[in-house]
C-alpha cells in the first residue's frame, strides 16, 4: 500500500472536524511548487507590499 493510500484510509476514518483541521495544516505545508505562476506573482507582490509597510493591521479594522 502506498503512503498516499495509507493517508487516505486514515483520513477517511477521521471525524469531519479533524479532517478540516488536517486540510488546513496540509495547505500550510504545501510547497510553492504547487502554486500557479499567477499565484507566485501575487505572493511576491504581497510580500513586497508588506515589506514596504503597505498593509492594514487586523486590530485597525472596524469589524462592526
C-alpha positions as CSV (number, residue, x, y, z in Angstrom):
1,X,0.0,0.0,0.0
2,X,1.4,3.4,-0.9
3,X,1.8,6.3,1.5
4,X,-1.0,8.1,-0.3
5,X,-3.3,5.2,0.2
6,X,-2.4,4.9,3.9
7,X,-3.0,8.6,4.5
8,X,-6.3,8.4,2.6
9,X,-7.5,5.5,4.7
10,X,-6.7,7.2,7.9
11,X,-8.3,10.5,6.8
12,X,-11.5,8.7,5.8
13,X,-11.8,7.3,9.3
14,X,-11.4,10.7,10.9
15,X,-14.3,12.9,12.1
16,X,-15.1,15.7,9.6
17,X,-13.9,18.4,12.1
18,X,-10.5,16.8,12.3
19,X,-10.4,16.4,8.5
20,X,-10.9,20.2,8.2
21,X,-8.0,20.8,10.7
22,X,-5.8,18.4,8.8
23,X,-6.6,20.1,5.5
24,X,-5.6,23.5,6.9
25,X,-2.3,22.0,8.2
26,X,-1.5,20.3,4.9
27,X,-2.2,23.5,3.0
28,X,0.4,25.3,5.2
29,X,2.9,22.6,4.4
30,X,2.4,22.7,0.6
31,X,5.5,24.0,-1.2
32,X,5.3,26.8,-3.7
33,X,5.8,24.2,-6.4
34,X,2.1,23.5,-6.3
35,X,1.1,27.1,-6.9
36,X,0.4,28.6,-10.4
37,X,2.7,31.2,-11.9
38,X,0.0,33.7,-11.2
39,X,-0.1,32.7,-7.5
40,X,3.6,33.1,-7.3
41,X,3.5,36.6,-8.7
42,X,0.7,37.6,-6.3
43,X,2.6,36.2,-3.4
44,X,5.8,38.1,-4.5
45,X,3.8,41.4,-4.9
46,X,2.1,40.9,-1.5
47,X,5.5,40.3,0.2
48,X,7.0,43.4,-1.4
49,X,4.0,45.5,-0.3
50,X,4.2,44.1,3.2
51,X,8.0,44.9,3.4
52,X,7.2,48.5,2.4
53,X,4.6,48.7,5.2
54,X,1.7,48.7,2.8
55,X,-0.8,46.7,4.9
56,X,-3.6,47.2,7.4
57,X,-3.3,45.5,10.8
58,X,-6.2,43.3,11.9
59,X,-6.8,45.3,15.0
60,X,-7.1,48.5,13.0
61,X,-10.2,47.3,11.1
62,X,-13.6,48.3,12.4
63,X,-15.4,45.0,12.1
64,X,-18.7,46.4,13.4
